[in-house]
Amino acid sequence: MAAPFVDTARITVKAGSGGNGAVAFHREKYVAAGGPDGGDGGRGGSVILQINEHMSTLMDFRYKRKYVAGNGMDGQGKRCSGKDGEDLIIKVPRGTVVRDAETNEIICDMSETDSFVLARGGNGGWGNKHFATPTRQVPRFAKAGLPGQERQVILELKLLADVGLVGFPNVGKSTLLSVVSKARPKIANYHFTTLFPNLGVVYVEEGVSFVLADIPGIIEGAAEGAGLGHDFLRHIDRCRLLIHVVDVSGSEGRDPVADFEAIQEELKQYGPDLASRPMIVAGNKVDIAADRSGLEALKAHVEALGMPFYEISAASQQGTRELMFAAARQLEHLPPITVYEPTYVERPPEVDTSEPLSIVHEDDTWIVEGPWLQRLMANVNFGDYESRNWFDKMLRQSGLFDRLEEMGIQDGDIVSLYNLEFEYQR
């Protein structure tokens, strides 16, 4: 039995925390007052997405939902830094769109980039070797490492195909794919034979080829969740061109024009731009059409809408080559496959600053630590002016500076917050 096709998954990723800095002093025979030599903690490992060209579904994420990178090692004496945590590589198929689980905003589109850092590891803490000054020659403190990023994301596979086949179930889409490419979808004479999308490469002539996608047949109500096809409409989101396959044989007593309009409406309901996507209409099963009135009515209808119409029989390969040539000619004038631009904007974390902070006074240095401060600093980009201003605002609102002044801090004293130091100025 074939494995199920999985094209969405929700996962949690957590980068590694940085290792703690070490408090150590140089010990060597005949060397007096060797001084501090505690090493820094290692950086936490990051969670990195990487494209695997051999993956075609998100099946690997069906049972495993949490991914955690390695923590950095603590620093050691003799100025030895801790080992960095091991990065965690997560393989995904090309075409995977990554969204923030809370806002549904796009974080990245794994279509053109081969790798993307989804969660960054925390910085390692500084060892006491950093804190020696002429007036503080024996610093007995070091810094803790910062936590790594943690986030919940939704992975959504959107196939990378140039042309998508759309239409009702059992109109011959899979048969068409099988005769114009080397794809071998399961084919039988009953509805919903196609249970998951199939891709095939169509070689038109020397140097001219394109990727063709066959998705499960759409039925009325698909955009609202009816039937199988609605689950896979996302796979034609990127298609530059659609081939709408309509059964014109009359073998099931259906009206080709009504079928055409019903599918157009479903495409419009799913995404307004889908119905306006460049489209070729293929009237299929002409070889078994006892009455051509339905075929002629459909041809007149779609040509009045400005769409090209082709008569084909996928089963006997009648007209299929001409249809593929027409698709290739249209593709020459269409923009490349859609790549989704990131819409996600990193938001300031919600931090409860009511928890008390630990403040230790060592000579002219004030060492400030606490869980909420650690979380806050892990989410601040200190290279960005606005981010630094927001950080300063959060510290002032927390009452930290008022408390330091109550404890006697002087202008020019050093305030040490994990891997950040600055001179205090009123």
C-alpha positions as CSV (number, residue, x, y, z in Angstrom):
1,M,0.0,0.0,0.0
2,A,1.4,3.4,-0.9
3,A,2.3,5.9,1.8
4,P,-0.2,8.7,2.3
5,F,0.5,12.0,0.7
6,V,1.1,14.6,3.4
7,D,1.4,18.3,2.4
8,T,0.9,20.2,5.6
9,A,2.5,19.8,9.1
10,R,2.7,21.8,12.3
11,I,6.0,21.5,14.2
12,T,7.9,23.1,17.1
13,V,11.5,24.0,16.7
14,K,13.9,25.0,19.5
15,A,17.5,26.2,19.0
16,G,20.1,25.3,21.6
17,S,21.0,27.5,24.5
18,G,24.4,29.0,24.8
19,G,26.9,27.5,27.4
20,N,27.8,29.3,30.5
21,G,31.1,31.2,30.9
22,A,33.6,29.8,33.4
23,V,35.1,31.3,36.6
24,A,38.7,30.0,36.8
25,F,42.1,31.3,37.7
26,H,45.5,30.5,36.2
27,R,47.4,28.0,38.3
28,E,51.0,27.4,37.4
29,K,54.1,26.6,39.4
30,Y,56.4,29.6,39.9
31,V,53.8,32.0,38.4
32,A,52.2,34.2,41.0
33,A,48.8,35.8,40.6
34,G,48.2,34.2,37.2
35,G,44.9,36.0,36.9
36,P,41.4,35.0,35.6
37,D,41.4,32.5,32.7
38,G,37.7,31.3,32.6
39,G,36.7,30.5,29.0
40,D,33.4,31.4,27.2
41,G,30.5,29.2,26.8
42,G,29.8,27.7,23.3
43,R,27.0,29.0,21.1
44,G,23.8,27.0,21.0
45,G,23.1,25.1,17.8
46,S,20.6,26.5,15.3
47,V,17.7,24.8,13.5
48,I,18.2,25.0,9.8
49,L,15.8,24.0,7.0
50,Q,17.5,22.4,4.0
51,I,16.0,21.3,0.6
52,N,16.1,17.6,-0.2
53,E,15.4,17.2,-3.9
54,H,14.4,13.5,-3.3
55,M,11.5,14.4,-0.9
56,S,8.1,14.9,-2.5
57,T,5.8,15.0,0.6
58,L,5.9,16.1,4.3
59,M,5.4,12.5,5.5
60,D,8.5,12.7,7.7
61,F,6.7,15.3,9.9
62,R,3.5,13.2,10.4
63,Y,4.7,11.6,13.7
64,K,7.7,13.7,14.9
65,R,6.5,17.2,15.8
66,K,9.3,18.7,17.9
67,Y,12.9,19.4,16.8
68,V,15.6,20.5,19.2
69,A,19.2,21.6,18.4
70,G,22.2,20.9,20.7
71,N,23.1,23.2,23.6
72,G,26.5,24.9,23.7
73,M,29.0,23.5,26.3
74,D,30.1,25.5,29.3
75,G,33.5,27.3,29.2
76,Q,36.5,25.9,31.1
77,G,39.7,27.0,32.7
78,K,42.8,27.9,30.8
79,R,40.8,30.2,28.6
80,C,39.2,27.1,26.9
81,S,35.9,28.0,25.3
82,G,33.0,25.5,25.3
83,K,32.1,23.6,22.2
84,D,29.3,25.0,20.1
85,G,26.1,23.1,20.1
86,E,25.4,21.0,17.0
87,D,23.1,22.5,14.4
88,L,19.9,20.5,13.6
89,I,19.3,20.1,9.9
90,I,15.7,19.5,8.9
91,K,15.1,18.3,5.3
92,V,12.1,19.5,3.4
93,P,10.9,19.1,-0.2
94,R,11.5,22.0,-2.6
95,G,8.4,24.2,-2.7
96,T,7.7,24.1,1.1
97,V,6.3,27.4,2.4
98,V,7.0,28.0,6.1
99,R,4.4,30.0,8.1
100,D,4.3,31.3,11.6
101,A,1.7,29.1,13.4
102,E,0.2,32.1,15.3
103,T,-0.1,34.7,12.6
104,N,0.0,32.5,9.5
105,E,2.5,35.0,8.0
106,I,5.1,33.6,5.6
107,I,8.6,33.2,7.2
108,C,10.2,31.8,4.1
109,D,9.6,29.9,0.8
110,M,11.9,27.0,0.3
111,S,11.8,27.2,-3.5
112,E,14.9,29.1,-4.6
113,T,17.0,29.1,-1.4
114,D,18.7,25.8,-0.5
115,S,18.8,26.5,3.3
116,F,17.3,28.8,5.9
117,V,18.0,29.4,9.6
118,L,14.6,28.9,11.2
119,A,15.7,29.3,14.8
120,R,19.0,30.8,16.0
121,G,21.0,29.3,18.8
122,G,21.7,31.4,21.9
123,N,25.0,33.2,22.5
124,G,27.5,31.6,24.9
125,G,28.1,33.4,28.2
126,W,31.4,35.2,28.8
127,G,34.1,33.7,31.1
128,N,35.6,35.8,33.9
129,K,38.7,36.5,31.7
130,H,36.6,39.3,30.1
131,F,36.1,41.1,33.3
132,A,39.6,41.8,34.6
133,T,40.4,45.5,34.9
134,P,43.2,47.4,36.6
135,T,40.9,47.9,39.6
136,R,39.3,44.5,39.4
137,Q,42.0,42.0,39.0
138,V,40.2,39.0,40.5
139,P,36.7,38.9,39.0
140,R,34.8,36.0,40.6
141,F,31.9,36.1,38.2
142,A,31.0,34.9,34.7
143,K,28.0,35.1,32.4
144,A,25.3,32.6,31.7
145,G,24.5,31.6,28.1
146,L,21.4,32.9,26.4
147,P,18.5,30.7,25.4
148,G,17.9,29.7,21.8
149,Q,14.9,30.7,19.8
150,E,11.8,28.6,20.0
151,R,8.9,28.8,17.6
152,Q,5.9,26.9,16.2
153,V,5.6,26.9,12.4
154,I,3.3,25.4,9.8
155,L,5.0,23.7,6.8
156,E,2.9,23.8,3.6
157,L,4.0,22.1,0.4
158,K,3.0,23.9,-2.7
159,L,4.2,21.9,-5.8
160,L,6.5,23.6,-8.2
161,A,4.8,23.0,-11.5
162,D,4.6,25.2,-14.6
163,V,1.2,23.8,-15.7
164,G,-1.7,22.4,-13.7
165,L,-4.4,20.1,-14.8
166,V,-7.8,21.0,-13.4
167,G,-11.3,19.5,-13.8
168,F,-13.9,17.2,-12.4
169,P,-13.0,13.7,-11.3
170,N,-12.7,11.1,-14.0
171,V,-12.4,13.5,-16.9
172,G,-9.0,12.0,-18.0
173,K,-6.4,14.3,-16.3
174,S,-4.3,11.3,-15.1
175,T,-4.5,9.6,-18.5
176,L,-3.4,12.9,-20.2
177,L,-0.4,13.2,-17.8
178,S,0.6,9.5,-18.4
179,V,0.6,9.9,-22.2
180,V,2.5,13.2,-22.4
181,S,5.1,12.5,-19.7
182,K,6.8,9.5,-18.1
183,A,4.6,9.8,-15.0
184,R,2.6,6.7,-14.2
185,P,-0.3,7.8,-12.0
186,K,-2.9,5.1,-11.0
187,I,-5.7,5.1,-13.6
188,A,-9.1,3.5,-13.4
189,N,-12.7,4.2,-14.5
190,Y,-14.1,5.5,-11.2
191,H,-14.1,8.8,-9.4
192,F,-11.3,10.0,-7.2
193,T,-8.7,7.5,-8.6
194,T,-6.1,10.3,-8.0
195,L,-5.6,10.5,-4.3
196,F,-2.6,12.8,-4.3
197,P,-0.9,15.1,-6.8
198,N,1.3,13.7,-9.5
199,L,4.0,15.5,-11.4
200,G,5.5,14.7,-14.8
201,V,8.0,16.4,-17.1
202,V,6.7,17.1,-20.6
203,Y,9.5,17.1,-23.2
204,V,8.0,19.1,-26.2
205,E,11.1,19.3,-28.4
206,E,14.9,19.8,-28.0
207,G,15.5,22.3,-25.2
208,V,11.8,22.8,-24.5
209,S,10.2,21.1,-21.5
210,F,7.9,22.0,-18.6
211,V,6.5,20.4,-15.4
212,L,2.9,19.3,-15.5
213,A,0.9,18.6,-12.3
214,D,-2.3,16.5,-12.0
215,I,-4.3,17.1,-8.8
216,P,-7.3,15.1,-7.6
217,G,-10.5,16.1,-9.3
218,I,-12.3,19.1,-8.0
219,I,-16.0,18.9,-7.2
220,E,-18.6,21.6,-6.4
221,G,-18.0,22.9,-2.9
222,A,-14.3,22.0,-3.0
223,A,-13.3,25.5,-1.9
224,E,-15.4,25.1,1.2
225,G,-13.8,21.7,2.0
226,A,-15.9,19.2,0.1
227,G,-14.4,16.2,-1.6
228,L,-10.7,15.4,-2.0
229,G,-9.6,18.1,-4.5
230,H,-9.9,20.9,-2.0
231,D,-6.9,19.6,0.0
232,F,-4.7,20.0,-3.1
233,L,-5.9,23.2,-4.7
234,R,-2.8,24.8,-3.1
235,H,-0.7,22.9,-5.5
236,I,-1.9,24.9,-8.5
237,D,-1.2,28.2,-6.6
238,R,2.2,28.5,-8.3
239,C,1.2,27.2,-11.8
240,R,1.8,29.7,-14.5
241,L,-0.8,28.1,-16.8
242,L,-3.8,25.9,-16.2
243,I,-5.2,23.3,-18.6
244,H,-8.9,22.8,-17.8
245,V,-9.9,19.3,-18.9
246,V,-13.6,18.8,-19.6
247,D,-15.4,15.5,-20.5
248,V,-17.3,16.2,-23.8
249,S,-18.3,12.6,-24.5
250,G,-21.7,12.8,-22.8
251,S,-21.1,9.3,-21.4
252,E,-22.1,10.4,-17.9
253,G,-25.0,12.7,-19.0
254,R,-23.1,15.8,-17.9
255,D,-23.3,19.2,-19.5
256,P,-19.7,20.3,-20.5
257,V,-20.5,24.1,-20.3
258,A,-22.0,23.6,-16.8
259,D,-19.0,21.6,-15.7
260,F,-16.6,24.2,-17.0
261,E,-18.4,27.0,-15.1
262,A,-18.7,25.0,-11.9
263,I,-14.9,24.4,-11.8
264,Q,-14.2,28.1,-12.7
265,E,-16.4,29.1,-9.7
266,E,-14.5,26.7,-7.4
267,L,-11.2,28.2,-8.5
268,K,-12.5,31.7,-7.9
269,Q,-13.8,30.8,-4.4
270,Y,-10.4,29.3,-3.5
271,G,-8.4,32.3,-4.8
272,P,-9.7,35.1,-7.0
273,D,-6.6,35.1,-9.1
274,L,-6.8,31.4,-9.9
275,A,-9.9,31.8,-12.2
276,S,-8.1,34.6,-14.0
277,R,-4.9,32.6,-14.5
278,P,-4.0,31.9,-18.2
279,M,-5.9,28.8,-19.2
280,I,-6.3,26.4,-22.1
281,V,-9.5,24.3,-22.3
282,A,-9.2,20.7,-23.5
283,G,-12.4,18.9,-24.5
284,N,-11.5,15.3,-23.8
285,K,-12.9,11.9,-24.9
286,V,-13.9,13.2,-28.3
287,D,-13.3,9.7,-29.7
288,I,-16.3,8.4,-27.8
289,A,-18.6,11.4,-28.2
290,A,-21.8,10.1,-29.8
291,D,-23.2,13.7,-30.0
292,R,-20.9,16.7,-30.7
293,S,-23.5,19.3,-29.6
294,G,-21.9,19.4,-26.1
295,L,-18.4,19.8,-27.5
296,E,-19.5,22.5,-29.9
297,A,-21.3,24.4,-27.2
298,L,-18.3,24.3,-24.9
299,K,-16.0,25.4,-27.7
300,A,-18.2,28.4,-28.5
301,H,-18.5,29.3,-24.8
302,V,-14.7,29.3,-24.0
303,E,-13.6,30.9,-27.2
304,A,-16.1,33.7,-26.4
305,L,-14.2,34.1,-23.2
306,G,-10.9,34.5,-25.1
307,M,-9.5,31.1,-24.1
308,P,-8.0,28.6,-26.7
309,F,-9.8,25.3,-27.1
310,Y,-8.4,22.0,-28.1
311,E,-10.2,18.7,-28.9
312,I,-8.3,15.8,-27.5
313,S,-8.6,12.1,-26.6
314,A,-6.0,11.3,-24.0
315,A,-6.8,7.6,-24.2
316,S,-6.0,7.5,-28.0
317,Q,-3.4,10.4,-27.8
318,Q,-5.5,12.3,-30.3
319,G,-4.6,16.0,-30.2
320,T,-2.4,15.7,-27.1
321,R,0.8,16.7,-28.8
322,E,-0.8,19.8,-30.3
323,L,-2.1,20.7,-26.8
324,M,1.4,20.4,-25.2
325,F,2.9,22.5,-28.0
326,A,0.3,25.2,-27.3
327,A,1.1,25.1,-23.6
328,A,4.8,25.4,-24.3
329,R,4.2,28.4,-26.5
330,Q,2.1,30.2,-23.9
331,L,4.7,29.5,-21.2
332,E,7.3,31.4,-23.2
333,H,5.4,34.6,-22.6
334,L,4.5,34.0,-18.9
335,P,6.4,35.1,-15.8
336,P,8.4,32.5,-13.9
337,I,6.8,30.3,-11.2
338,T,5.7,32.3,-8.2
339,V,8.0,32.5,-5.2
340,Y,6.2,33.8,-2.1
341,E,7.9,36.8,-0.4
342,P,8.2,36.7,3.4
343,T,5.5,38.6,5.2
344,Y,6.5,37.7,8.8
345,V,7.8,40.5,11.0
346,E,9.5,39.6,14.2
347,R,7.5,41.0,17.0
348,P,8.8,42.1,20.4
349,P,8.3,39.3,22.9
350,E,5.8,39.7,25.7
351,V,8.0,39.8,28.8
352,D,6.7,40.0,32.4
353,T,9.2,42.4,34.0
354,S,7.6,42.1,37.5
355,E,10.0,39.3,38.6
356,P,12.8,40.7,40.7
357,L,16.3,40.7,39.2
358,S,19.5,39.6,40.9
359,I,22.0,42.6,41.2
360,V,25.5,41.9,42.4
361,H,28.0,44.8,43.0
362,E,31.7,43.8,42.2
363,D,34.1,46.7,42.5
364,D,32.9,49.2,39.8
365,T,30.7,46.6,38.0
366,W,27.0,45.9,38.6
367,I,26.0,42.4,37.4
368,V,22.4,42.1,36.6
369,E,20.7,38.7,35.9
370,G,17.3,37.2,35.9
371,P,15.0,34.9,33.8
372,W,13.0,37.6,32.2
373,L,16.1,39.6,31.3
374,Q,17.6,36.5,29.8
375,R,14.5,35.9,27.6
376,L,14.4,39.6,26.7
377,M,18.0,39.8,25.5
378,A,17.6,36.6,23.5
379,N,15.0,38.4,21.3
380,V,16.8,41.8,20.9
381,N,18.8,42.7,17.8
382,F,21.5,44.9,19.2
383,G,22.6,45.9,15.7
384,D,19.3,47.7,15.1
385,Y,18.7,51.2,16.5
386,E,15.0,50.8,17.1
387,S,15.5,47.4,18.7
388,R,18.1,48.9,21.1
389,N,15.7,51.8,22.0
390,W,12.9,49.3,22.7
391,F,15.3,47.3,25.0
392,D,16.3,50.5,26.9
393,K,12.6,51.4,27.3
394,M,11.8,47.9,28.7
395,L,14.7,48.3,31.2
396,R,13.4,51.7,32.4
397,Q,9.8,50.5,32.7
398,S,11.0,47.6,34.8
399,G,12.4,50.0,37.4
400,L,16.0,48.5,37.0
401,F,17.7,51.9,36.7
402,D,15.8,53.3,39.7
403,R,16.9,50.3,41.7
404,L,20.5,50.7,40.7
405,E,20.5,54.3,41.8
406,E,19.0,53.4,45.1
407,M,21.8,50.9,45.6
408,G,24.4,53.6,44.9
409,I,25.5,53.2,41.2
410,Q,27.8,56.0,40.0
411,D,28.3,57.6,36.6
412,G,30.9,55.6,34.7
413,D,30.2,52.4,36.6
414,I,29.8,49.3,34.4
415,V,26.4,47.6,34.1
416,S,26.8,44.0,33.0
417,L,23.8,42.2,31.5
418,Y,24.8,38.7,30.2
419,N,26.7,39.3,27.0
420,L,26.3,43.1,27.1
421,E,28.2,45.8,29.1
422,F,27.8,49.5,29.1
423,E,28.8,52.5,31.2
424,Y,26.0,53.9,33.3
425,Q,25.1,57.6,32.7
426,R,22.2,59.3,34.4
